[in-house]
Amino acid sequence: MKSNSESFNNAGSSSVGQVDVINKVNNKHSLPLNGTPNSVTKNYKNGKLHSERYYDESGSAYLDIDYTDHGNSKMHPDVPHQHKIINGKRQKKGEKLNND
């Protein structure tokens, strides 16, 4: 499914690249580091959007957007917030979304 960033990037992050496919899953504790190239996987818990994982043109995860503070508002004061994934490692500290 072809989409533009407005239809899937609910948080408005300027870090999101091209997305051609939107996948939806429910109640997953974690999402895989490899997926469909140029896609996003939206994870819902109890009917609410919990997180999104974005995959680049090679299918490698590069960005997570979380819609909770993970029960740790001190470490994640901004909701939603993003975690970049670099060389297969997710940043521990979330960063404020860049909504340029």
N, C-alpha and C positions, 0 to 999 in steps of 0.2 A: 504494500500500500504506500503510495507516494504521499508525503505530507510536507507542509512547511513548518518551521519552528514554532509558530504560534499555536498549532493544533496539538502539540505534544509537550512542549517545554513550558509547563504550567508555572514553574518557578521563575522563568524569564532569564535564565543564566546565559550570559554571552559566551560561555565556554563550550556550549553545545554545538557540535558540527552537523554535518549532513545526516539526516535520518530518512530512510526509505521504508522501514518496517517498524511497526509498533507491536510488541508482544506483551501480553498481560498474563500475570501469574497471581496466585493467591497464597498467602500465609507461608512464604519461603523465608527461612532464617537467613540464608545467604544466597547470592546469585553467582553464576559461574563467571570466571574471568575471560572466557571465550564464548562468543555468540555469533549471531548472524551479522555479517558486515553491514555497516551503516544502519544500525538499529538501536532501539531502546527497549528495555524490558521494564515494565511498570509492575511493581509488587504491591498488592493490596492486602491489608490485614483488617479483618472485621468490616469489610466493605469500604474502607478508607485508603486512599493512596498513602503508602508507607515509604516507598523509596523508588528510585529510578536508576538504572544502570545503562550507560551509553557505550556503544561499541564503534570502533573506527572502521575504516575501509578494509582492514585485514581481519576484522572480527575480534580484536583485542579490546578489553574494557579500558576506558580512559577516564571515566567520570561517574561518580555516584552523586545523586541529589537525595537527601534525606528530609523527610517531612516531620521528624520528631527530634527530640534532644537526646534520645537513647537513654532517658532516665538520668542524664548528667547535664543539667543546665549550666553548670560552671564550665565544663569543657566545650559545650555546644550552646552558647547563649542565643545564637541566631537560628531561627526555624522559619522557613527551610534553610539548609546550608548544604555546601558541597564538599566532597572529598575527591581530590584528583587521584588517579591511579597511575603510578609511574613504575615502569618495568615490572608490572604485575603486583605491585605493593600499594595498597590503599593507604593514603595519609591518615594518621590517627586523628589529628586535630582537624575539625571541620573549619571551613573558611566561609566568610560571608559571601553571598552570591554577588557576582559582578553583573549588574543589570543595565549595562550601557544601552 
